[in-house]
Amino acid sequence: MKVSIRQENNVHGALIVERISERVFPRYSRWDYISVMNYVRLGGKVLVAYEGDTVLGGAFVRRLTDDLYELTLIGVLPEYRGKGVGKRLLAGVIGAVKGDIYLHVEVRNEPAINLYEKFGFRKIKRIPKFYSTGEDAYMMVLKRTPSLPENSGEGEG
Ligand SMILES: CC(C)(COP(=O)(O)OP(=O)(O)OC[C@H]1O[C@@H](n2cnc3c(N)ncnc32)[C@H](O)[C@@H]1OP(=O)(O)O)[C@@H](O)C(=O)NCCC(=O)NCCS
């Protein structure tokens, strides 16, 4: 499979996110393209995986600050899973933004957790009943900016 990853920070990309959220996350409320576009205008990014003109999957990141982004959605259509598309998409996300990236994932979603850990994301806490389905979530973070020392700003000079 010859996969290409493209940034689509436009209405076309936002419509693809809407479609993926419907097909891949049917149990959750869908992301409508207008909301996605609003986040794109604030510095959010949409990445789409293609084989030729066929959409295989996509990812959507929201910008909170220049140093902090949220990976809001990543999904590969069921028929294309297990072929490295998720890895290509996540690598694309990491390359597209500079700051730390955090996300939430269902604690039983082993494929996604494995994928995130492969790229250096770490579980930082478990949040009970995070999802409307009653499932717990892990919050995971990929840290790329240096943390401030604990006593920063309290120098003696
Ligand atoms: C999670 C998801 C995006 C992975 O996409 P994918 O294209 O199937 O993943 P890849 O083929 O690139 O595999 C990447 C890594 O994920 C992990 N992984 C993928 N499928 C797995 C499975 N069935 N079981 C365990 N680990 C799995 C492995 O660590 C794999 O690396 P490896 O092949 O080197 O072992 C895809 O399963 C998906 O869309 N799931 C539904 C949506 C979802 O849960 N999104 C995340 C919500 S937070």
The ligand as an SDF file (V2000), in Angstrom:
LIG
                    3D

 48 50  0  0  0  0  0  0  0  0999 V2000
   -5.6610    3.0790   16.9010 C   0  0  0  0  0  0  0  0  0  0  0  0
   -5.6090    3.0690   15.3730 C   0  0  0  0  0  0  0  0  0  0  0  0
   -5.6260    4.5260   14.8760 C   0  0  0  0  0  0  0  0  0  0  0  0
   -4.3140    2.3980   14.9190 C   0  0  0  0  0  0  0  0  0  0  0  0
   -4.2350    2.5040   13.4920 O   0  0  0  0  0  0  0  0  0  0  0  0
   -3.5730    1.3420   12.5970 P   0  0  0  0  0  0  0  0  0  0  0  0
   -3.3840    1.8770   11.2260 O   0  0  0  0  0  0  0  0  0  0  0  0
   -4.3720    0.1030   12.7280 O   0  0  0  0  0  0  0  0  0  0  0  0
   -2.1700    1.1630   13.3570 O   0  0  0  0  0  0  0  0  0  0  0  0
   -0.7880    0.6750   12.7320 P   0  0  0  0  0  0  0  0  0  0  0  0
   -1.0120   -0.4390   11.7790 O   0  0  0  0  0  0  0  0  0  0  0  0
   -0.0290    1.8580   12.2380 O   0  0  0  0  0  0  0  0  0  0  0  0
   -0.0720    0.0860   14.0370 O   0  0  0  0  0  0  0  0  0  0  0  0
    0.6090    0.9590   14.9130 C   0  0  0  0  0  0  0  0  0  0  0  0
    0.8530    0.3260   16.2550 C   0  0  0  0  0  0  0  0  0  0  0  0
   -0.3770    0.3090   16.9790 O   0  0  0  0  0  0  0  0  0  0  0  0
   -0.4380   -0.8660   17.7790 C   0  0  0  0  0  0  0  0  0  0  0  0
   -1.5520   -1.6910   17.3140 N   0  0  0  0  0  0  0  0  0  0  0  0
   -2.2460   -1.5560   16.1330 C   0  0  0  0  0  0  0  0  0  0  0  0
   -3.2390   -2.4620   16.0820 N   0  0  0  0  0  0  0  0  0  0  0  0
   -3.1660   -3.1870   17.2120 C   0  0  0  0  0  0  0  0  0  0  0  0
   -3.9470   -4.2570   17.7730 C   0  0  0  0  0  0  0  0  0  0  0  0
   -4.9760   -4.7730   17.1100 N   0  0  0  0  0  0  0  0  0  0  0  0
   -3.6090   -4.7180   18.9980 N   0  0  0  0  0  0  0  0  0  0  0  0
   -2.5830   -4.2170   19.6880 C   0  0  0  0  0  0  0  0  0  0  0  0
   -1.8030   -3.1810   19.2390 N   0  0  0  0  0  0  0  0  0  0  0  0
   -2.0930   -2.6900   18.0120 C   0  0  0  0  0  0  0  0  0  0  0  0
    0.8750   -1.5980   17.5940 C   0  0  0  0  0  0  0  0  0  0  0  0
    1.7540   -1.1080   18.5950 O   0  0  0  0  0  0  0  0  0  0  0  0
    1.3060   -1.1180   16.2210 C   0  0  0  0  0  0  0  0  0  0  0  0
    2.6850   -1.1330   16.0580 O   0  0  0  0  0  0  0  0  0  0  0  0
    3.4180   -2.4320   15.4040 P   0  0  0  0  0  0  0  0  0  0  0  0
    2.7060   -2.7230   14.1250 O   0  0  0  0  0  0  0  0  0  0  0  0
    4.8190   -1.9440   15.1970 O   0  0  0  0  0  0  0  0  0  0  0  0
    3.2790   -3.5040   16.4130 O   0  0  0  0  0  0  0  0  0  0  0  0
   -6.7960    2.2670   14.7490 C   0  0  0  0  0  0  0  0  0  0  0  0
   -6.8510    1.0000   15.3800 O   0  0  0  0  0  0  0  0  0  0  0  0
   -8.1430    2.9290   14.8950 C   0  0  0  0  0  0  0  0  0  0  0  0
   -8.5430    3.7560   14.0710 O   0  0  0  0  0  0  0  0  0  0  0  0
   -8.8830    2.5600   15.9550 N   0  0  0  0  0  0  0  0  0  0  0  0
  -10.2130    3.1090   16.1750 C   0  0  0  0  0  0  0  0  0  0  0  0
  -10.1490    4.5500   16.5390 C   0  0  0  0  0  0  0  0  0  0  0  0
   -9.3890    4.7820   17.8330 C   0  0  0  0  0  0  0  0  0  0  0  0
   -9.4960    4.0280   18.7590 O   0  0  0  0  0  0  0  0  0  0  0  0
   -8.6400    5.9140   17.8550 N   0  0  0  0  0  0  0  0  0  0  0  0
   -7.9330    6.3210   19.0170 C   0  0  0  0  0  0  0  0  0  0  0  0
   -8.8810    6.9270   19.9700 C   0  0  0  0  0  0  0  0  0  0  0  0
   -8.0700    7.7370   21.3080 S   0  0  0  0  0  0  0  0  0  0  0  0
  1  2  1  0
  2  3  1  0
  2  4  1  0
  2 36  1  0
  4  5  1  0
  5  6  1  0
  6  7  2  0
  6  8  1  0
  6  9  1  0
  9 10  1  0
 10 11  2  0
 10 12  1  0
 10 13  1  0
 13 14  1  0
 14 15  1  0
 15 16  1  0
 15 30  1  0
 16 17  1  0
 17 18  1  0
 17 28  1  0
 18 19  1  0
 18 27  1  0
 19 20  2  0
 20 21  1  0
 21 22  1  0
 21 27  2  0
 22 23  1  0
 22 24  2  0
 24 25  1  0
 25 26  2  0
 26 27  1  0
 28 29  1  0
 28 30  1  0
 30 31  1  0
 31 32  1  0
 32 33  2  0
 32 34  1  0
 32 35  1  0
 36 37  1  0
 36 38  1  0
 38 39  2  0
 38 40  1  0
 40 41  1  0
 41 42  1  0
 42 43  1  0
 43 44  2  0
 43 45  1  0
 45 46  1  0
 46 47  1  0
 47 48  1  0
M  END
$$$$
